[in-house]
Amino acid sequence: MESKGEDDLGEVVEPSSSSIAEKMGTATSIRSSPTPIAGTPIEADVANSGLPSPNDDMSMEVPSDVFKFEKENGRTYHGFRPGTYHFPNDPTETDRLDFQFEILKYCFSNRNYFAPLKNPERILDIGTGTGQWAIEIADEFPSAEVQATDLSPIQPSSVPVNVQFFIDDAAEEDWAVPPAYFDFIHSRVLVGCFENFGVIVQRAFHYLKPGGHMESQEMMSKPHCDDGTMLSNWPFLEWSRYIDDAAEQTGRPLRIANKLRGWYEAAGFVDVQEKMLKIPMNPWPKDRHLKNLGRMQEQNIVSGLGGLSMAYFSRVLGWSKNEIEVYLVDVRRSISDRDVHAYHKVFVVWGRKPFDHEVKGKQAEPPSSEFTFQAPGPSTQPTATM
Ligand SMILES: C[S@@+](CC[C@H](N)C(=O)[O-])C[C@H]1O[C@@H](n2cnc3c(N)ncnc32)[C@H](O)[C@@H]1O
């Protein structure tokens, strides 16, 4: 048993107020205060009636738990809805998330999405992390309003004017916008975040305008191999079984990528497309693009291994920090073995919410003046494997 020190479980870290201000910047705000039950009158703040004056206090009350990061085994974790997400939110992990964004962009041949978008007006990114996707999509569609949510305030403050970050839990039923609000809802690498990602897909369907699109981009945690060079005792494969098992025990599975298509269809999406791509574990492939991709992924996994492992192995499997670090030495080394031709499968799935007249038994509604619907073009992306 390790002695209790600053790295032990459960310590709460409150960033200094200046770092809070830096993190909040102007772009991230909180929208997770409890939603009033329908029919409950909301009491007006009489001290704040009439038109705003320049002397009004415009500061926002930030629930302190958002910034009370939990420190555990030398890493920090989200303080809002603590314990629900098992990967850290410290600079080591946020740097890795930014790098992973570049890897996926390279893997997708510089695309940020595959859905056939046509001038979307309102876009949502669920579990945005450091917000790189939301920022790039806001630049690509400067007239769109881009919202992005996360449990952690880890987004930059200097962002395009049309992007807004919110601290919010996507597992909540109420996403604090009216139904049929968004033209495009995006999610990426949300493994281990939710008890049932199928329910999140259903909720996204509810908040999409008819004709709007949803797209999810997810990686399988288990590596694959097509030529028999990955033996069943390869340390990284064993490691992936451990974290898969730990995630199952928490009730928030990692294995969601290959189930996306079924969830989309069950939710009612049409024109559902699935694309499967491969990211090599290291630069073992001959092909130049895949070699580069493998080089990037090797660096991503090697540098992220500690953060990806720590909470699952300690909180769920009951290992000490020391045991975990000793175990990871071999796992880390195995990632770089060029003789093992392993790769991760990445699934990209997108679909369209049908118009009322396309849904059997549903009456077409007269066009609303509030929302302008954009008819999507034909889905031309084939289902492809590499
Ligand atoms: C692996 S990161 C991916 C971030 C981003 N989508 C990307 O591709 O870089 C997963 C993110 O989901 C967030 N998250 C986890 N559970 C969530 C929830 N219930 N609601 C909103 N965000 C959540 C985490 O805080 C984390 O930033």
The ligand as a Gaussian input file, in Angstrom:
#p B3LYP/6-31G(d) Opt

LIG

0 1
 C      -11.471000      11.631000     -25.609000
 S      -12.146000      13.198000     -25.353000
 C      -12.588000      13.654000     -27.014000
 C      -12.694000      15.121000     -27.189000
 C      -13.001000      15.579000     -28.620000
 N      -14.270000      15.106000     -29.080000
 C      -11.889000      15.148000     -29.544000
 O      -12.149000      14.400000     -30.488000
 O      -10.746000      15.575000     -29.319000
 C      -13.741000      12.937000     -24.636000
 C      -14.339000      14.209000     -24.048000
 O      -15.697000      13.947000     -23.658000
 C      -15.960000      14.660000     -22.471000
 N      -17.106000      14.032000     -21.799000
 C      -17.120000      12.886000     -21.092000
 N      -18.353000      12.629000     -20.634000
 C      -19.138000      13.661000     -21.064000
 C      -20.514000      13.981000     -20.873000
 N      -21.314000      13.195000     -20.161000
 N      -20.983000      15.127000     -21.419000
 C      -20.166000      15.948000     -22.137000
 N      -18.852000      15.684000     -22.341000
 C      -18.349000      14.554000     -21.805000
 C      -14.662000      14.560000     -21.700000
 O      -14.564000      15.568000     -20.714000
 C      -13.607000      14.685000     -22.810000
 O      -13.192000      16.014000     -22.975000

